[in-house]
């Protein structure tokens, strides 16, 4: 029996086991959650600890721990430290729900241990989408047996040197390019009505969802036209199973938008994403949610075990070549995750500028 079959045998396929501490938000959350989310509620930290540490195997441990946090930061931080040191619970995803204006304190205390921190009022759609991503990543992601126990790859942690490099380079680039940024913002505003910056939800490392920034290069509400333009998808195939979307001769692009895309100047606001820590300069492209949802199988989820980035391996190796296929792009993303290193990142950065000068077909 293969590993995925063993997982399915022990637990309902794609069911999320969620342990919830608190009383303020659970009722509202419970009515909105998917049918395959099983919520076990706790009103005290002591009862929650007894439940969590009574689970002695990875398969019986809760998939997700969701905590309402107000003042008991020290006690909860100690619980999370103990969980990360326990073989049965170290891979449990943790989500913090904050109800006070203490976001900086929550980040400083829990960033080392948690997947996400949400502040009240919460966006139910975002939370539900995040839970489903975590579920698929845990049950369908790459898992392997080692010795007598489980080895589950942890969420990718950006190396300190790579993070410092990102901050220095992106900060310097923003400072130097600030006059260009202001000029582009003015041109976008004059060219068509709508916001200067386009924001979209993207899935990055570990399926973490964040706001992704670009200069707007399309008409307002262009996303709503995507389904009717599916026939133009360059990555389209006969069975409709393509994970990536890029339209040939996209009719939604504005006049200034065409220039920004051709020169890749529309990507400049992503330097703010790099400064925020949402992504890195080099990595696998963070994907729109409708694309990321198609990459949760054991073969392709590996791409989310590496950093998300502005530029990456497939951009510099295949940009400008019409034969780029959906599968080939997936394979390049997986290859980068397996082989990533500072020297590979440096080579990709050095190749990025000449790649931008090629006629883009991918």
C-alpha positions, 0 to 999 in steps of 0.5 A: 500500500502506498503512503497516500492510500495509508493516509486515506485509510486512517482519515477521511480524504481531505478532512481537516481536523481543527482544534479551536481555543476560544468562544468569540468567533467559533460559532460564526466560523463553524457555520461558514466552514466546508463540510470536511472541516471537523472542529473540536472546541476548547474553552480552556488552555488546560483542556486543549493541552491535554487533547493535543499531547494525548495524540501520539502519532502524526495521523491522529494529531490535529491538522490545524490549531486555531487560537483566539488570543488576547492577553495570555501570550506567554502561556500560548507561546510556551504551548507552541514551543512544546508542540514544535518539539513533539514529533506528533504535533510539530507539523500542526499548522497554527493560526492566531486570531487577534481581537485587540490592536496588538498585532505587532505584539502577536507577530513578535511573540508567535511569528516563529511558530504560526502559519498565519495571524488574522486580526478582527474583523476577519475575512471569512472567505480568506480564512476558509480558503487558507484552511483548505490549502493547508488541508490539501498541502498536508494530505497530498503534499510530498511525504515519505517514510524514514526509519520507523516514523514519519518525516513531513517536510516543514514549511520553508524558512527563508535563510537569514542571508537570503532575507538580508539580501532581499531587504538590501536589494529591494530597498535600494531598488525602490529608492533609486526607482522612486521617480520612475514609480511616480511617473508610471503611477501618473501614466496609469491614472491618466490612461484609464479609470481605476486604481493605480495598483492592482492587488490580488490574492496569491498563494506563496510558500506553504500556500500562504495567501497574501496581497500581491502588488502590480501596477494595473495594466488591465481594465477594471474588473478584468478578472471577471472576464477570464472565464469567457476568454479561456480559449486564449490561454497559452497553457490551455490543453485539450482536457482543460487541466492546465494549472497556469493562465496566460492569454494570447493577445489579451484584449483586457490590457490597456494601452499603457498596460501593454508597454508596462508588461512588455518592459516588465515595469508593472512588476516593480511594486512587488519590491514592496512584497519583498520588503514585507517578507511575502516573497523573495527576489528569486523563487517560484512565482506566487500563484492566483488561488484558482491556479494554486488549487490545481497544484495540490497533488503529491507530484506538484505540491513540492513547488510550495516548499520553496520561496515565492519570488519575483523572478525564477528559473522558468522565467530565465530559462524559457522566456520568449520560447513558444514551446513552453508547456504547462507541465514543463513549467511545473517541472522547472518549479519543482527543480528549483525547490529541490536544488535552490541555493544562493548561487542558483539565485545569483545566476537567475538574477544575472539572467533576468535582465537579458530575459526581459529584453526577449520577446515574451511568449510565456 
